[in-house]
Amino acid sequence: MADKTIYLDNASTTRVRKEVLDEMLPYFMEYYGNSASIHALGKAPREAVKEAREKIAKVIKANPDEIYFTSGGSESDTWVLKSAVMGPHKKGSHVIVSAIEHHAILNTCDLLVKSGYKVTYVPVDKYGIVDMDAIEKAITPETALISVMTANNEIGTIEPIKEIGALAHKHNVLFHTDAVQAYGQVDIDVTRDNVDFLSASAHKLGGPKGVGFLYIRKGVRIDPLICGGEQERGIRGGTTNTPGVVGFGKAAELAMENMEARAKKERELRDHLIDRVLKEIPYSYLNGHPTQRLPGNANISFHFIEGESLLMSLNMKGICISTGSACASGSLDPSHVLLAIGLEHQHAHGSLRFTVSDENTMEDVDYAVDVLKESVERLRSMSPLYDDFIKNKKA
Ligand SMILES: *Cc1c(COP(=O)(O)O)cnc(C)c1O
């Protein structure tokens, strides 16, 4: 391990904020009761969960009773997709998703296809913005749900969810958005944005891992994915994760309070990183939309570089980043998101994702860019491809 750690992988997960942990701690040993219990020990957890639900709903201007706690974004995504075609509001056997969804969505789609349901994957442009015409063309009388993420976890592109929601409703189709990356980061109003279902997760915004929610618009019915007791109005069984929910509530409250200041700081850090990299490292290219992107995200391709090698080289110097997404790393397949925006395989393989938080500093970014420059130079100096390229260029 290097003697310092610079964490630039906040899209994978974030550090729990101190205020969040402090708020959670009493619910482990002091107020440890089951929030559903009628006796005295049930009261404090029940009230804390109620309060957290209100804070969490407020971020997306929902009613607290439209928030259903889950174990995280993956569960929320799986739940809504499965129930869309199998549940009580079942309209048909077809769903439409974008080609750049998170694997929680895409792998659920694979299961649906195996079970005989139909899925259409709509393409995106070179910036990762979903093709609205392709969505409209894909809609059939059998279409039960359209699911397009609010912001992409790899390239940070923010999708026009309000317009997609309006299009879905025009055709009497329900609209889901995976807002795991966007919740508390960009302004969302479920009514204005025509959203029927929305997934979010606490650990992407300074909350604990293992807790999230599915927003379900009032009046839309859905079957449970996890069966059990009467928790979450009878459609999501399992004893309520009180400390987790309390932590999520605090993280949501903090995110709301300083959304603009945080976004401004992240944008400054990120833009500094992008400016320096593109200026100082030849043959490096920014992926994703130049402006319609999450404030903390920079995804950059380095030609003549193997992403994993570069990642390992930065890791030796204490810099934590990611190639594409956590789910894609560890596998040799290039990122489906980078391929969908039109990158060639070799360039998709040579891409890294840097995601800053407001806990980072300019010094962190400068140090990372310095190490990056040096590492890219060293790796290229060992690359026969790069050598040939330079020779041909000179010739
Ligand atoms: C992290 C992430 C998820 C998964 O959330 P978990 O709470 O880790 O299950 C889903 N979608 C997106 C866009 C994500 O970034």
The ligand as an ORCA input file, in Angstrom:
! r2SCAN-3c Opt
* xyz 0 1
  C     -24.496      1.428     -7.676
  C     -25.593      1.396     -8.671
  C     -26.635      0.460     -8.565
  C     -26.632     -0.620     -7.508
  O     -26.930     -0.104     -6.245
  P     -26.601     -1.006     -4.954
  O     -27.205     -0.240     -3.822
  O     -25.113     -1.073     -4.868
  O     -27.248     -2.324     -5.170
  C     -27.646      0.496     -9.496
  N     -27.665      1.415    -10.470
  C     -26.692      2.348    -10.600
  C     -26.789      3.356    -11.693
  C     -25.627      2.358     -9.712
  O     -24.667      3.268     -9.860
*
